[in-house]
Amino acid sequence: MSQPHAPTPNVPLLDLKAQYATLKDELDATMIRIAESQWFVNGPEVEGLERELAEYCGTEHAVGVSSGSDGLLVSLTALGVGAGDEVITTPYTFFATVGAIHRLGATPVFADVDPVTYNVDPNQIADKITPRTKAIVPVHLYGQCAEMTDVLEIAEKHGLAVVEDAAQAIGAEFEGRRAGSMGTCGCFSFFPSKNLGAFGDGGAVTTNDADLADHLRSLRNHGMQPKYYHSRVGGNFRLDALQAAVLRVKLPHLDAWTAARQANAAFYDAAFAECGLDSIVTPTVVRNRHVFNQYVIRCERRDDVRRYLNENGVGCEIYYPLSLHEQECFADLGYQRGDFPHSERAAEETLALPIYPELTDLQKGHVVDTIARFYGVGRQGVRRAA
Ligand SMILES: *Cc1c(COP(=O)(O)O)cnc(C)c1O
């Protein structure tokens, strides 16, 4: 039996073990140190992480919380969002953005996305403002900041709070300003698949407002101050010391990981351009430091491409297959198909490819070759014809 080809590499969408292998000794020692300290919730590790995160994000304060979802919930709670209020956001985001608004009894009001960046289109926001509007929640989707200058201008004009959903965008910048430092506050997630991932759930809220930071600290611990006295109702939204300690080991490596994600994105951009494929559209970076939590292409026959990639050992995923205005749980909001055409089209046409920092050139080449083969334009062939 002959073996004419090198074995095709397997390319998972994300390989957390590859990152763990690079920091194993330090992470293992950290977990043992926390076990020996038996200090599990909040405390010095969380405070240390909060200082380091605030510095990284360019803010005065960071408050560790139990997840990105809870960060959104406590932020909106602290800003006084509740029954009867409206909060403007995008229908093309992870569910948590809108779930937080709904859970507080407020009404999510959607504004369609820009078809190039998939972030909320500021031109769609102005029409949606009513006397009940309390806040805007722009999402920095896939690791690229929303058009914050315009969003902030609209918010200022109407006296609205801005909660940045920066769950996918730690370290991203808009015209030199870091994600989480531009709005009233910014919410981050340390879910393992985010660019800075914990060993479980975790999150943080950044802000330059000292009173808001105090309010958030109180809300994450049942509004308790002093012990067993409650001036307001919060919840258990605390961050574990173990997660904070793991994140403190990883944070110094984040910029190198981001650079690797950006280099992977550049590899794909160049390779797809070389193929001359007009069936796919690669991501557009707009006046930003895009941190590529996801590398998302728009493509013809998306579901067939996805199946073909999976059959050929390439992981990929659809973020997100159904816009939030069309979700069953939000039927009462009264939206219909066709209300947000850019969002709906994105849900039908986009596909996220593997972009994690440890990808090898062989793996990236396999991703591109497989897509090129699907559309029948092999990379080699194009190069020869040129
Ligand atoms: C991941 C994510 C969240 C929620 O974060 P969790 O830590 O998983 O609760 C919120 N918004 C967006 C855009 C996300 O990607």
The ligand as a MOL file (V3000), in Angstrom:
LIG
                    3D

  0  0  0     0  0            999 V3000
M  V30 BEGIN CTAB
M  V30 COUNTS 15 15 0 0 0
M  V30 BEGIN ATOM
M  V30 1 C -19.7970 34.8400 25.7950 0
M  V30 2 C -20.6620 36.0390 25.6350 0
M  V30 3 C -21.4520 36.5310 26.6810 0
M  V30 4 C -21.6570 35.7860 27.9630 0
M  V30 5 O -20.5310 35.4610 28.6700 0
M  V30 6 P -20.5570 34.1960 29.6710 0
M  V30 7 O -19.2910 34.3670 30.4410 0
M  V30 8 O -20.5720 32.9790 28.8370 0
M  V30 9 O -21.7500 34.3280 30.5270 0
M  V30 10 C -22.1500 37.6980 26.4790 0
M  V30 11 N -22.1020 38.3470 25.3110 0
M  V30 12 C -21.3660 37.8990 24.2680 0
M  V30 13 C -21.3410 38.6920 23.0120 0
M  V30 14 C -20.6310 36.7230 24.3960 0
M  V30 15 O -19.9230 36.2790 23.3570 0
M  V30 END ATOM
M  V30 BEGIN BOND
M  V30 1 1 1 2
M  V30 2 1 2 3
M  V30 3 2 2 14
M  V30 4 1 3 4
M  V30 5 2 3 10
M  V30 6 1 4 5
M  V30 7 1 5 6
M  V30 8 2 6 7
M  V30 9 1 6 8
M  V30 10 1 6 9
M  V30 11 1 10 11
M  V30 12 2 11 12
M  V30 13 1 12 13
M  V30 14 1 12 14
M  V30 15 1 14 15
M  V30 END BOND
M  V30 END CTAB
M  END
